Amino acid sequence: MNTPNEQMILIQSLMQALAAAGAHGMVGNPNVRCFETHLSWVLVAGDFAYKLKKAVRLPFVDFSTLAARRFYCDAELRLNRRLAPDLYLAVEPITGSATHPRIGGSGEAIEYVLEMRAFDQSGLWSERIANRSLSPAEIDSLANQLARFHDATDRSAPASAWGSVATVQQTADDNLEQLQLLLDEDGEGGILSQLWTWQRDQHAVLAGVFDRRKQDGFVRECHGDLHAGNVVTIGDRVAAFDCIEFSEAFRWIDVMSDIAFIDMDLRCRGVPAMAARLLDRYLAQTGDYAGLPVYRYYRAQRALVRAKIGFIRNAQHRATAEGAVSGLPEVEEAAHYLAYAVHAVKPPTVAIMITHGFSGSGKSTFSQSLLELTGAIRLRSDVERKRLHALAATTRHVAQVGAGMYCAVSNEATYLKLQMLARWTIAAGFAVIVDAAFLEKKQRSTFRALAGELGVPFFQFDLRASHDTLRRRITARSASQDEPSDANLAVLAHQLRDHEPLADDEAAGTIVIDAEARLDQDAVAQACKAVLLALEVGGDKPGKTAR
């Protein structure tokens, strides 16, 4: 069972067999649907799905033998049970003949199938985005899962090839070469010249960072194919499935490459605010700001991967006379990913932005909306203070004014760390929002001076709310289990008594925010027009949205 034609006969026979079984109550649904990717077919029958690997040989994968397909079915089952254990059930042999197949029967196997639990296709994030039903809670759930997964999964040995400078470069070059060949067939290969130049320059600049990331243990056994079509919401649970099983080089990667994939795909599908939220949540959980220098590189590379896959599917359609050279959804989507990659390699516009306000003034709510509007990296004093003391962000701690974590030494250490992270973030090509009270002029002046040193715009947001509002909000959020701030009414009283108000010489770049009002994206966008203009917000995704 080694040729595509033989496999197509088998697929058709299996669909008929599953439908007949369903009619007799064995599966529960006589309607069998078939989904095709560039590497597999998936038959969905009732509560179950059956995935068969195509007998293909491509530059990056070889499923051309039955033994290889058996091996990779077993690998896929093992690897995907890490993130989606409820979906992946077993590997079963297909026995009988191509015209009369049986799943799990006795006799010699003519093929192997991965048995999975079926799910409603409307739960796929690709569909939920298209239907505008993907929620912030789902984004937060995935970010939390990925942070835990990346922390727990195996690390690459320092002496291994995975994630090395040479492997990163070879993987990127191979991908671009394959894309070049696919585009040359259509006479459009010249579009990649800019990307070849950019890629060569990036490899020279980032070689030391790639090496340091590997030595520091950030090359791990990841998912490897984390796009919106491989994430699903089932009920109130989010699961990432269909990870890379066929290539260790594609799976043993920097964790930043993994998270950059879904970030890129969310942007390409027209929801950049969701992408920004995902990255913000992930960084808050992991503290991996040292990975930001390679993040934009990986985001562009992931777009090129998706472009390549789309053009491969088009070539497969052409080879079987199922479609024309252009006009297929795969071609339009691939072209969109390619356009995004070209756009993503352009030099970014950055700025340093800080908040100013008492506890309860809505700084974090405001900065959440602002980061989703701008794609900026947010640094939160409440989170980084606890990280300095080896505490999880949501660990509740009784704030004592001038003592413990909130003593003068700890305060200074927290702001020094925020300053260091802000410098790294700007150097990595991201705008930065520093979410802290900034109630001392020295603290504010330090970041204003940093912006001047780095030659980037500086903005300061002065959030104002009544004292009654501040007290009410602090009291209300004390019951939250997902709130990093430990500020209580005693802390607020101290702030109101001892703060240093904004001086006249701080007016430049200061934007007053009415924190009594709603701080959703529309309100923040209206109040921060100058900021959005300076950051050239609005051009994150070129052309038509990917589907």
C-alpha positions as a Python dict, from the first residue, in 0.01 Angstrom:
ca = {
    (1, 'M'): (0, 0, 0),
    (2, 'N'): (267, 245, -111),
    (3, 'T'): (120, 451, -394),
    (4, 'P'): (-118, 750, -369),
    (5, 'N'): (-369, 579, -600),
    (6, 'E'): (-378, 267, -382),
    (7, 'Q'): (-425, 481, -76),
    (8, 'M'): (-711, 672, -240),
    (9, 'I'): (-886, 341, -309),
    (10, 'L'): (-835, 248, 56),
    (11, 'I'): (-971, 583, 177),
    (12, 'Q'): (-1287, 545, -31),
    (13, 'S'): (-1336, 188, 90),
    (14, 'L'): (-1285, 287, 451),
    (15, 'M'): (-1544, 562, 419),
    (16, 'Q'): (-1794, 309, 285),
    (17, 'A'): (-1706, 58, 557),
    (18, 'L'): (-1739, 314, 834),
    (19, 'A'): (-2069, 436, 693),
    (20, 'A'): (-2200, 81, 679),
    (21, 'A'): (-2085, 18, 1035),
    (22, 'G'): (-2259, 336, 1145),
    (23, 'A'): (-2580, 224, 981),
    (24, 'H'): (-2560, -88, 1198),
    (25, 'G'): (-2494, 109, 1515),
    (26, 'M'): (-2125, 17, 1551),
    (27, 'V'): (-2005, 375, 1521),
    (28, 'G'): (-2329, 561, 1565),
    (29, 'N'): (-2333, 782, 1256),
    (30, 'P'): (-2347, 671, 892),
    (31, 'N'): (-2221, 1011, 775),
    (32, 'V'): (-1845, 994, 725),
    (33, 'R'): (-1647, 1308, 648),
    (34, 'C'): (-1299, 1322, 501),
    (35, 'F'): (-1046, 1598, 567),
    (36, 'E'): (-719, 1619, 375),
    (37, 'T'): (-390, 1790, 460),
    (38, 'H'): (-60, 1784, 275),
    (39, 'L'): (48, 1483, 487),
    (40, 'S'): (-266, 1291, 584),
    (41, 'W'): (-634, 1208, 553),
    (42, 'V'): (-869, 1215, 850),
    (43, 'L'): (-1198, 1026, 839),
    (44, 'V'): (-1456, 1136, 1096),
    (45, 'A'): (-1735, 893, 1179),
    (46, 'G'): (-1958, 963, 1473),
    (47, 'D'): (-1759, 1003, 1794),
    (48, 'F'): (-1431, 889, 1642),
    (49, 'A'): (-1175, 1005, 1388),
    (50, 'Y'): (-922, 793, 1198),
    (51, 'K'): (-604, 949, 1066),
    (52, 'L'): (-399, 790, 789),
    (53, 'K'): (-63, 919, 676),
    (54, 'K'): (-10, 975, 304),
    (55, 'A'): (259, 771, 132),
    (56, 'V'): (455, 1082, 48),
    (57, 'R'): (822, 1171, 38),
    (58, 'L'): (899, 1542, 68),
    (59, 'P'): (1225, 1723, 150),
    (60, 'F'): (1123, 1742, 518),
    (61, 'V'): (929, 1416, 569),
    (62, 'D'): (933, 1057, 444),
    (63, 'F'): (615, 851, 487),
    (64, 'S'): (679, 644, 173),
    (65, 'T'): (697, 303, 346),
    (66, 'L'): (446, 118, 562),
    (67, 'A'): (707, 75, 836),
    (68, 'A'): (766, 451, 845),
    (69, 'R'): (394, 524, 868),
    (70, 'R'): (359, 276, 1156),
    (71, 'F'): (657, 433, 1336),
    (72, 'Y'): (524, 785, 1302),
    (73, 'C'): (170, 686, 1403),
    (74, 'D'): (314, 555, 1729),
    (75, 'A'): (522, 871, 1770),
    (76, 'E'): (221, 1091, 1705),
    (77, 'L'): (17, 909, 1968),
    (78, 'R'): (290, 944, 2231),
    (79, 'L'): (375, 1306, 2163),
    (80, 'N'): (21, 1440, 2138),
    (81, 'R'): (-85, 1280, 2462),
    (82, 'R'): (135, 1544, 2631),
    (83, 'L'): (-106, 1829, 2544),
    (84, 'A'): (-425, 1651, 2435),
    (85, 'P'): (-444, 1316, 2621),
    (86, 'D'): (-822, 1290, 2588),
    (87, 'L'): (-815, 1312, 2207),
    (88, 'Y'): (-557, 1046, 2121),
    (89, 'L'): (-670, 686, 2177),
    (90, 'A'): (-466, 421, 1995),
    (91, 'V'): (-280, 310, 1683),
    (92, 'E'): (-470, 36, 1499),
    (93, 'P'): (-375, -184, 1201),
    (94, 'I'): (-592, -190, 891),
    (95, 'T'): (-625, -545, 766),
    (96, 'G'): (-800, -712, 476),
    (97, 'S'): (-759, -548, 137),
    (98, 'A'): (-779, -201, -12),
    (99, 'T'): (-1131, -274, -132),
    (100, 'H'): (-1244, -460, 181),
    (101, 'P'): (-1054, -303, 474),
    (102, 'R'): (-1108, -360, 842),
    (103, 'I'): (-979, -144, 1126),
    (104, 'G'): (-821, -354, 1402),
    (105, 'G'): (-889, -688, 1238),
    (106, 'S'): (-667, -994, 1238),
    (107, 'G'): (-416, -1073, 969),
    (108, 'E'): (-139, -878, 802),
    (109, 'A'): (-156, -500, 827),
    (110, 'I'): (-188, -320, 495),
    (111, 'E'): (-193, 22, 663),
    (112, 'Y'): (-201, 183, 1006),
    (113, 'V'): (-444, 437, 1143),
    (114, 'L'): (-437, 668, 1444),
    (115, 'E'): (-768, 651, 1630),
    (116, 'M'): (-883, 974, 1794),
    (117, 'R'): (-1192, 1120, 1956),
    (118, 'A'): (-1381, 1336, 1711),
    (119, 'F'): (-1480, 1691, 1797),
    (120, 'D'): (-1707, 1954, 1651),
    (121, 'Q'): (-1510, 2138, 1382),
    (122, 'S'): (-1663, 2465, 1500),
    (123, 'G'): (-1438, 2435, 1804),
    (124, 'L'): (-1123, 2477, 1596),
    (125, 'W'): (-964, 2813, 1658),
    (126, 'S'): (-938, 2872, 1284),
    (127, 'E'): (-1320, 2851, 1277),
    (128, 'R'): (-1373, 3042, 1600),
    (129, 'I'): (-1160, 3329, 1472),
    (130, 'A'): (-1348, 3334, 1143),
    (131, 'N'): (-1677, 3341, 1335),
    (132, 'R'): (-1550, 3605, 1579),
    (133, 'S'): (-1622, 3380, 1876),
    (134, 'L'): (-1272, 3326, 2018),
    (135, 'S'): (-1263, 3470, 2370),
    (136, 'P'): (-988, 3624, 2585),
    (137, 'A'): (-1043, 3344, 2837),
    (138, 'E'): (-946, 3087, 2573),
    (139, 'I'): (-632, 3284, 2490),
    (140, 'D'): (-537, 3296, 2859),
    (141, 'S'): (-600, 2922, 2894),
    (142, 'L'): (-370, 2837, 2604),
    (143, 'A'): (-98, 3073, 2725),
    (144, 'N'): (-109, 2915, 3071),
    (145, 'Q'): (-99, 2563, 2925),
    (146, 'L'): (196, 2642, 2701),
    (147, 'A'): (387, 2803, 2986),
    (148, 'R'): (340, 2488, 3197),
    (149, 'F'): (413, 2257, 2904),
    (150, 'H'): (734, 2435, 2806),
    (151, 'D'): (849, 2432, 3167),
    (152, 'A'): (788, 2057, 3202),
    (153, 'T'): (894, 1919, 2863),
    (154, 'D'): (1238, 1770, 2803),
    (155, 'R'): (1539, 1993, 2743),
    (156, 'S'): (1777, 1934, 2455),
    (157, 'A'): (2121, 1812, 2560),
    (158, 'P'): (2383, 2087, 2515),
    (159, 'A'): (2588, 1861, 2284),
    (160, 'S'): (2294, 1770, 2059),
    (161, 'A'): (2238, 1927, 1718),
    (162, 'W'): (1882, 2037, 1796),
    (163, 'G'): (1846, 2411, 1830),
    (164, 'S'): (2212, 2475, 1751),
    (165, 'V'): (2310, 2774, 1538),
    (166, 'A'): (2382, 2542, 1245),
    (167, 'T'): (2048, 2362, 1275),
    (168, 'V'): (1848, 2685, 1303),
    (169, 'Q'): (2021, 2823, 995),
    (170, 'Q'): (1990, 2501, 796),
    (171, 'T'): (1619, 2466, 881),
    (172, 'A'): (1551, 2824, 772),
    (173, 'D'): (1755, 2794, 453),
    (174, 'D'): (1590, 2463, 359),
    (175, 'N'): (1247, 2614, 411),
    (176, 'L'): (1325, 2914, 193),
    (177, 'E'): (1481, 2695, -76),
    (178, 'Q'): (1171, 2474, -89),
    (179, 'L'): (950, 2782, -104),
    (180, 'Q'): (1172, 2923, -379),
    (181, 'L'): (1121, 2610, -590),
    (182, 'L'): (745, 2617, -539),
    (183, 'L'): (724, 2983, -635),
    (184, 'D'): (962, 2949, -931),
    (185, 'E'): (713, 2708, -1086),
    (186, 'D'): (465, 2997, -1096),
    (187, 'G'): (720, 3259, -1199),
    (188, 'E'): (700, 3441, -863),
    (189, 'G'): (1025, 3331, -699),
    (190, 'G'): (1172, 3681, -716),
    (191, 'I'): (956, 3791, -423),
    (192, 'L'): (1190, 3601, -190),
    (193, 'S'): (1506, 3799, -263),
    (194, 'Q'): (1436, 4041, 22),
    (195, 'L'): (1377, 3748, 258),
    (196, 'W'): (1703, 3578, 160),
    (197, 'T'): (1894, 3897, 245),
    (198, 'W'): (1709, 3945, 572),
    (199, 'Q'): (1758, 3584, 674),
    (200, 'R'): (2132, 3593, 608),
    (201, 'D'): (2167, 3916, 809),
    (202, 'Q'): (1962, 3779, 1098),
    (203, 'H'): (2171, 3464, 1121),
    (204, 'A'): (2483, 3677, 1152),
    (205, 'V'): (2332, 3905, 1418),
    (206, 'L'): (2155, 3637, 1623),
    (207, 'A'): (2406, 3352, 1615),
    (208, 'G'): (2526, 3428, 1967),
    (209, 'V'): (2169, 3450, 2096),
    (210, 'F'): (2073, 3116, 1938),
    (211, 'D'): (2376, 2955, 2102),
    (212, 'R'): (2304, 3112, 2442),
    (213, 'R'): (1939, 3005, 2428),
    (214, 'K'): (2044, 2645, 2366),
    (215, 'Q'): (2308, 2648, 2640),
    (216, 'D'): (2056, 2798, 2884),
    (217, 'G'): (1812, 2513, 2823),
    (218, 'F'): (1544, 2687, 2616),
    (219, 'V'): (1561, 2434, 2330),
    (220, 'R'): (1301, 2177, 2431),
    (221, 'E'): (1074, 1910, 2286),
    (222, 'C'): (793, 2140, 2182),
    (223, 'H'): (471, 2114, 1980),
    (224, 'G'): (627, 2242, 1658),
    (225, 'D'): (313, 2310, 1452),
    (226, 'L'): (115, 2543, 1675),
    (227, 'H'): (-122, 2725, 1441),
    (228, 'A'): (-492, 2800, 1486),
    (229, 'G'): (-599, 2493, 1289),
    (230, 'N'): (-428, 2276, 1553),
    (231, 'V'): (-595, 2428, 1859),
    (232, 'V'): (-950, 2343, 1962),
    (233, 'T'): (-1194, 2445, 2232),
    (234, 'I'): (-1411, 2157, 2354),
    (235, 'G'): (-1664, 2273, 2611),
    (236, 'D'): (-1461, 2484, 2851),
    (237, 'R'): (-1128, 2317, 2771),
    (238, 'V'): (-862, 2430, 2524),
    (239, 'A'): (-631, 2170, 2367),
    (240, 'A'): (-339, 2192, 2124),
    (241, 'F'): (-315, 1881, 1907),
    (242, 'D'): (-141, 1745, 1592),
    (243, 'C'): (214, 1831, 1697),
    (244, 'I'): (518, 1755, 1483),
    (245, 'E'): (605, 1386, 1505),
    (246, 'F'): (804, 1334, 1184),
    (247, 'S'): (1102, 1564, 1241),
    (248, 'E'): (1312, 1605, 1551),
    (249, 'A'): (1464, 1922, 1406),
    (250, 'F'): (1114, 2074, 1376),
    (251, 'R'): (1008, 1961, 1724),
    (252, 'W'): (1323, 2019, 1933),
    (253, 'I'): (1317, 2395, 1908),
    (254, 'D'): (1341, 2712, 2113),
    (255, 'V'): (1023, 2760, 2315),
    (256, 'M'): (1003, 3108, 2161),
    (257, 'S'): (970, 2948, 1817),
    (258, 'D'): (673, 2748, 1948),
    (259, 'I'): (483, 3043, 2095),
    (260, 'A'): (574, 3263, 1797),
    (261, 'F'): (388, 3023, 1566),
    (262, 'I'): (45, 3074, 1722),
    (263, 'D'): (120, 3444, 1775),
    (264, 'M'): (194, 3484, 1404),
    (265, 'D'): (-112, 3286, 1301),
    (266, 'L'): (-345, 3493, 1517),
    (267, 'R'): (-204, 3807, 1356),
    (268, 'C'): (-241, 3667, 1006),
    (269, 'R'): (-599, 3570, 1080),
    (270, 'G'): (-686, 3927, 1173),
    (271, 'V'): (-680, 3919, 1554),
    (272, 'P'): (-351, 4088, 1652),
    (273, 'A'): (-498, 4193, 1988),
    (274, 'M'): (-544, 3825, 2076),
    (275, 'A'): (-184, 3757, 1971),
    (276, 'A'): (-57, 4037, 2193),
    (277, 'R'): (-265, 3908, 2483),
    (278, 'L'): (-127, 3556, 2437),
    (279, 'L'): (235, 3671, 2442),
    (280, 'D'): (175, 3901, 2740),
    (281, 'R'): (19, 3618, 2943),
    (282, 'Y'): (294, 3374, 2844),
    (283, 'L'): (576, 3613, 2940),
    (284, 'A'): (408, 3698, 3269),
    (285, 'Q'): (402, 3325, 3348),
    (286, 'T'): (753, 3237, 3228),
    (287, 'G'): (955, 3557, 3262),
    (288, 'D'): (1139, 3459, 2943),
    (289, 'Y'): (1210, 3814, 2825),
    (290, 'A'): (1560, 3698, 2727),
    (291, 'G'): (1393, 3521, 2434),
    (292, 'L'): (1259, 3842, 2281),
    (293, 'P'): (1570, 3905, 2062),
    (294, 'V'): (1482, 3595, 1855),
    (295, 'Y'): (1105, 3630, 1874),
    (296, 'R'): (1049, 3850, 1570),
    (297, 'Y'): (1282, 3623, 1369),
    (298, 'Y'): (1080, 3314, 1459),
    (299, 'R'): (749, 3490, 1390),
    (300, 'A'): (857, 3561, 1032),
    (301, 'Q'): (996, 3210, 989),
    (302, 'R'): (667, 3056, 1100),
    (303, 'A'): (479, 3259, 841),
    (304, 'L'): (714, 3121, 575),
    (305, 'V'): (642, 2767, 695),
    (306, 'R'): (268, 2819, 654),
    (307, 'A'): (325, 2974, 311),
    (308, 'K'): (526, 2669, 206),
    (309, 'I'): (255, 2429, 324),
    (310, 'G'): (-9, 2615, 124),
    (311, 'F'): (195, 2603, -194),
    (312, 'I'): (269, 2232, -138),
    (313, 'R'): (-105, 2163, -116),
    (314, 'N'): (-154, 2354, -440),
    (315, 'A'): (115, 2144, -608),
    (316, 'Q'): (-56, 1828, -484),
    (317, 'H'): (-387, 1947, -629),
    (318, 'R'): (-220, 2020, -959),
    (319, 'A'): (-52, 1676, -966),
    (320, 'T'): (-389, 1503, -928),
    (321, 'A'): (-575, 1746, -1158),
    (322, 'E'): (-805, 1844, -870),
    (323, 'G'): (-739, 2215, -900),
    (324, 'A'): (-591, 2490, -1105),
    (325, 'V'): (-264, 2669, -1041),
    (326, 'S'): (-437, 2960, -873),
    (327, 'G'): (-774, 3036, -720),
    (328, 'L'): (-760, 2763, -459),
    (329, 'P'): (-800, 2866, -93),
    (330, 'E'): (-456, 2719, -20),
    (331, 'V'): (-292, 2953, -271),
    (332, 'E'): (-464, 3263, -136),
    (333, 'E'): (-377, 3169, 220),
    (334, 'A'): (-16, 3088, 131),
    (335, 'A'): (19, 3423, -45),
    (336, 'H'): (-114, 3598, 263),
    (337, 'Y'): (138, 3428, 492),
    (338, 'L'): (416, 3516, 251),
    (339, 'A'): (305, 3880, 245),
    (340, 'Y'): (301, 3882, 625),
    (341, 'A'): (658, 3751, 637),
    (342, 'V'): (775, 4024, 400),
    (343, 'H'): (597, 4281, 615),
    (344, 'A'): (723, 4135, 944),
    (345, 'V'): (1092, 4175, 861),
    (346, 'K'): (1066, 4553, 831),
    (347, 'P'): (1229, 4753, 1113),
    (348, 'P'): (978, 4810, 1394),
    (349, 'T'): (867, 5136, 1552),
    (350, 'V'): (917, 5135, 1930),
    (351, 'A'): (863, 5354, 2236),
    (352, 'I'): (890, 5344, 2614),
    (353, 'M'): (556, 5393, 2792),
    (354, 'I'): (499, 5406, 3167),
    (355, 'T'): (192, 5437, 3386),
    (356, 'H'): (148, 5670, 3682),
    (357, 'G'): (-124, 5618, 3939),
    (358, 'F'): (-224, 5495, 4281),
    (359, 'S'): (-326, 5139, 4357),
    (360, 'G'): (-676, 5080, 4223),
    (361, 'S'): (-648, 5345, 3951),
    (362, 'G'): (-682, 5086, 3674),
    (363, 'K'): (-322, 5078, 3553),
    (364, 'S'): (-329, 4709, 3463),
    (365, 'T'): (-669, 4731, 3295),
    (366, 'F'): (-547, 5029, 3094),
    (367, 'S'): (-215, 4866, 3002),
    (368, 'Q'): (-396, 4547, 2896),
    (369, 'S'): (-600, 4743, 2643),
    (370, 'L'): (-295, 4939, 2532),
    (371, 'L'): (-77, 4634, 2475),
    (372, 'E'): (-355, 4468, 2274),
    (373, 'L'): (-380, 4782, 2060),
    (374, 'T'): (-7, 4825, 2006),
    (375, 'G'): (151, 4480, 2039),
    (376, 'A'): (386, 4623, 2302),
    (377, 'I'): (553, 4408, 2566),
    (378, 'R'): (417, 4480, 2915),
    (379, 'L'): (635, 4471, 3226),
    (380, 'R'): (438, 4466, 3552),
    (381, 'S'): (597, 4567, 3881),
    (382, 'D'): (358, 4341, 4075),
    (383, 'V'): (468, 4038, 3870),
    (384, 'E'): (841, 4113, 3858),
    (385, 'R'): (857, 4197, 4230),
    (386, 'K'): (726, 3851, 4313),
    (387, 'R'): (954, 3689, 4057),
    (388, 'L'): (1251, 3849, 4234),
    (389, 'H'): (1132, 3676, 4552),
    (390, 'A'): (1073, 3341, 4374),
    (391, 'L'): (695, 3369, 4408),
    (392, 'A'): (428, 3301, 4148),
    (393, 'A'): (253, 3614, 4024),
    (394, 'T'): (-78, 3520, 4183),
    (395, 'T'): (65, 3417, 4522),
    (396, 'R'): (-120, 3629, 4777),
    (397, 'H'): (106, 3819, 5016),
    (398, 'V'): (10, 4065, 5289),
    (399, 'A'): (166, 4394, 5181),
    (400, 'Q'): (337, 4569, 5470),
    (401, 'V'): (432, 4929, 5401),
    (402, 'G'): (809, 4968, 5413),
    (403, 'A'): (875, 4606, 5510),
    (404, 'G'): (946, 4268, 5352),
    (405, 'M'): (886, 4261, 4977),
    (406, 'Y'): (777, 4624, 4997),
    (407, 'C'): (1078, 4768, 5176),
    (408, 'A'): (1290, 5040, 5014),
    (409, 'V'): (1558, 4794, 4902),
    (410, 'S'): (1302, 4564, 4736),
    (411, 'N'): (1129, 4860, 4570),
    (412, 'E'): (1458, 4979, 4424),
    (413, 'A'): (1547, 4628, 4303),
    (414, 'T'): (1207, 4595, 4135),
    (415, 'Y'): (1242, 4921, 3943),
    (416, 'L'): (1601, 4836, 3847),
    (417, 'K'): (1480, 4507, 3702),
    (418, 'L'): (1201, 4684, 3514),
    (419, 'Q'): (1459, 4924, 3373),
    (420, 'M'): (1684, 4638, 3262),
    (421, 'L'): (1394, 4449, 3100),
    (422, 'A'): (1275, 4765, 2924),
    (423, 'R'): (1622, 4814, 2776),
    (424, 'W'): (1626, 4452, 2653),
    (425, 'T'): (1277, 4483, 2510),
    (426, 'I'): (1357, 4796, 2309),
    (427, 'A'): (1680, 4636, 2182),
    (428, 'A'): (1478, 4334, 2069),
    (429, 'G'): (1254, 4557, 1857),
    (430, 'F'): (942, 4586, 2072),
    (431, 'A'): (766, 4883, 2224),
    (432, 'V'): (740, 4847, 2600),
    (433, 'I'): (476, 4937, 2859),
    (434, 'V'): (597, 4951, 3220),
    (435, 'D'): (295, 4898, 3444),
    (436, 'A'): (392, 5035, 3785),
    (437, 'A'): (281, 5309, 4022),
    (438, 'F'): (580, 5541, 3951),
    (439, 'L'): (489, 5758, 4250),
    (440, 'E'): (845, 5889, 4293),
    (441, 'K'): (984, 6143, 4047),
    (442, 'K'): (1322, 5965, 4044),
    (443, 'Q'): (1154, 5650, 3913),
    (444, 'R'): (981, 5839, 3632),
    (445, 'S'): (1291, 6040, 3542),
    (446, 'T'): (1498, 5723, 3508),
    (447, 'F'): (1271, 5584, 3237),
    (448, 'R'): (1238, 5919, 3062),
    (449, 'A'): (1619, 5935, 3053),
    (450, 'L'): (1636, 5577, 2922),
    (451, 'A'): (1409, 5669, 2633),
    (452, 'G'): (1634, 5965, 2556),
    (453, 'E'): (1945, 5747, 2570),
    (454, 'L'): (1791, 5493, 2331),
    (455, 'G'): (1647, 5759, 2104),
    (456, 'V'): (1287, 5640, 2125),
    (457, 'P'): (961, 5825, 2207),
    (458, 'F'): (853, 5844, 2570),
    (459, 'F'): (493, 5849, 2693),
    (460, 'Q'): (361, 5870, 3048),
    (461, 'F'): (0, 5788, 3129),
    (462, 'D'): (-139, 5966, 3434),
    (463, 'L'): (-440, 5763, 3553),
    (464, 'R'): (-675, 5960, 3773),
    (465, 'A'): (-964, 5834, 3985),
    (466, 'S'): (-1132, 5953, 4304),
    (467, 'H'): (-1014, 5826, 4639),
    (468, 'D'): (-1349, 5655, 4693),
    (469, 'T'): (-1312, 5471, 4362),
    (470, 'L'): (-960, 5362, 4454),
    (471, 'R'): (-1076, 5223, 4791),
    (472, 'R'): (-1372, 5043, 4636),
    (473, 'R'): (-1161, 4875, 4369),
    (474, 'I'): (-891, 4763, 4612),
    (475, 'T'): (-1153, 4610, 4840),
    (476, 'A'): (-1324, 4434, 4549),
    (477, 'R'): (-1011, 4283, 4396),
    (478, 'S'): (-886, 4143, 4727),
    (479, 'A'): (-1113, 3843, 4661),
    (480, 'S'): (-960, 3771, 4319),
    (481, 'Q'): (-747, 3458, 4278),
    (482, 'D'): (-584, 3585, 3957),
    (483, 'E'): (-460, 3923, 4075),
    (484, 'P'): (-84, 3987, 4123),
    (485, 'S'): (-131, 4307, 4324),
    (486, 'D'): (-108, 4279, 4703),
    (487, 'A'): (-199, 4645, 4762),
    (488, 'N'): (-447, 4699, 5045),
    (489, 'L'): (-608, 5006, 5198),
    (490, 'A'): (-305, 5066, 5419),
    (491, 'V'): (-82, 5074, 5112),
    (492, 'L'): (-319, 5316, 4943),
    (493, 'A'): (-319, 5546, 5246),
    (494, 'H'): (61, 5550, 5241),
    (495, 'Q'): (67, 5629, 4868),
    (496, 'L'): (-181, 5915, 4902),
    (497, 'R'): (22, 6065, 5185),
    (498, 'D'): (379, 6026, 5054),
    (499, 'H'): (368, 6033, 4672),
    (500, 'E'): (549, 6291, 4458),
    (501, 'P'): (300, 6452, 4217),
    (502, 'L'): (392, 6507, 3853),
    (503, 'A'): (596, 6826, 3817),
    (504, 'D'): (562, 7089, 3546),
    (505, 'D'): (879, 6968, 3376),
    (506, 'E'): (716, 6623, 3327),
    (507, 'A'): (433, 6752, 3111),
    (508, 'A'): (599, 6657, 2780),
    (509, 'G'): (477, 6315, 2673),
    (510, 'T'): (223, 6290, 2958),
    (511, 'I'): (-131, 6183, 2870),
    (512, 'V'): (-404, 6215, 3133),
    (513, 'I'): (-637, 5915, 3150),
    (514, 'D'): (-979, 5938, 3313),
    (515, 'A'): (-965, 5616, 3514),
    (516, 'E'): (-1323, 5660, 3635),
    (517, 'A'): (-1441, 5574, 3284),
    (518, 'R'): (-1427, 5239, 3106),
    (519, 'L'): (-1077, 5148, 2995),
    (520, 'D'): (-1165, 4919, 2705),
    (521, 'Q'): (-982, 4927, 2372),
    (522, 'D'): (-1209, 5185, 2212),
    (523, 'A'): (-1169, 5429, 2501),
    (524, 'V'): (-794, 5374, 2524),
    (525, 'A'): (-751, 5413, 2148),
    (526, 'Q'): (-936, 5744, 2164),
    (527, 'A'): (-723, 5871, 2453),
    (528, 'C'): (-396, 5747, 2302),
    (529, 'K'): (-421, 5863, 1942),
    (530, 'A'): (-76, 6023, 1959),
    (531, 'V'): (75, 5698, 2081),
    (532, 'L'): (-88, 5486, 1810),
    (533, 'L'): (28, 5735, 1548),
    (534, 'A'): (386, 5728, 1680),
    (535, 'L'): (388, 5348, 1677),
    (536, 'E'): (228, 5331, 1332),
    (537, 'V'): (-39, 5098, 1466),
    (538, 'G'): (-275, 4960, 1205),
    (539, 'G'): (-40, 4794, 960),
    (540, 'D'): (16, 4467, 1144),
    (541, 'K'): (-133, 4243, 880),
    (542, 'P'): (-109, 4310, 506),
    (543, 'G'): (-363, 4212, 248),
    (544, 'K'): (-647, 3968, 295),
    (545, 'T'): (-691, 3784, 624),
    (546, 'A'): (-584, 3418, 624),
    (547, 'R'): (-868, 3171, 662),
}
